[in-house]
Amino acid sequence: MKRCASPGGPLLGILLIGCAVMGGRNLGVRTLLPFVARTDAERRVLIKVIGLTWKGNQVWLVLGAVRSLPLSHLFNAVSFSGFYLAMIVILLALILRPAGFKFRGKMTDPRWRATWD
């Protein structure tokens, strides 16, 4: 099998590493939210801490996915068809996480906030 080096490979690596490093803080805060923040006020503070950067951090992942499209047909075949279910789950999580941030603050009912937490 002939190996083809792509000039876009290092850029893809930088984009995916940027996603992992920059998005790790947001994912960590959101994962630990039920355990670290006991009161509603503490939870609002933690959500506001990551609220300024969580949209920007998703850009790293989107740019990485877009950059991977023209790289190689073999890479696309493996990543987008072999991990189709994982990609759909990640996409749904990326859609529902911001929805949770937005809808949590719409009502003051504790059950409503607990649902979106």
N, C-alpha and C positions, 0 to 999 in steps of 0.2 A: 504494500500500500504506500503510495507516494504521500509524503508529508508536505503540507503547504504552509509556510509561515505567513501569518497575516500581519500587516503593519498596524492594525487596529487592536491587536491583542493587549498590549500594555495599557492602552486607554481604557479598555473594558475592565482590566484588573483594577485600575485606579478608581473607576466609577463604582465597582462593587465593593472595594475596600472602603471607600468613602461612605457608602450606604451602611456597611456593617459598623463602622466606627461612629459615625454621626447619628445613626438611627438607634444604636445600642442604648444610649441614654434614655431616649424616649420610650423604647420598649421596656427597659428596666424599670422606669418609674411607673409605667402603666401596669406592669406585672406585679410590682410590689405594693401598688396602691391599696388593696384591701388589707394588707398586713401592716403597713407602716402608718397609714393615716387612719386613725380610729374615728375621728369626728368628721362631720360634713365640712367644717371650716378647713381642717387640715387637707382634706381631699381637694377642695377648691384651690388651695394654695399650690399643691403639687401639680394640678392640671394647668394652672396659670404659668408655672415655671416652664413646662414643656410646650405650652401653647404657642409661644413665639416661633418655635423652630420645627415643629412636627410636620408641617406642610412642606417646608423646604427640604427636609430629610427624605421625603418620599421621592423627590425629584431625582436623587442619586439612583434609586432603584429603577425608575422609569427610563432614565438616560442609559443605564446599563443594559436594560432589556432592548431598547431601541438600537443601541450600538452593536448588540450581538446579532441583529438580524442580517446584515450583509456580510458577516465574517465567513461563514462556512455553511454549506448545506448539511454536512454531517453534524456540526455543532447544533444547528437548529433542529435537526431530526431527533437528536438525542435529548436535548433540553426541553423542547416544547411538546414533543409527543410522548417521550418516555416518562416525563414528570408532569403530565397533563393534569392529573388530579391535584398534585401539590401546587401547581401554578394557580389553579382555580381557587384552592383554599387560601393561598396567600393573597390573591386578588380580592376575595371576599373580605378577608381580614383587613386589608388596606382600605376597603370601602367602609366597613362597619366601625373601625376605630375612630375616624373623624366624626362619623354620625353619633357615636357614643359621647364624644366630647360636646358636640353641639346640642343634642337632645337632652343631655343630663341637666343643663342649666335652664331648660324651658319651663319646668314646673318645680315647685318646692316640696312636693309630696315625697316622703322618704322612700316609699315603694318604687316610685318612678325613678328616682336617682339610683336606687339599688339595682334596678333592672339594667340601667345603662352603664353602671360601674362594672 
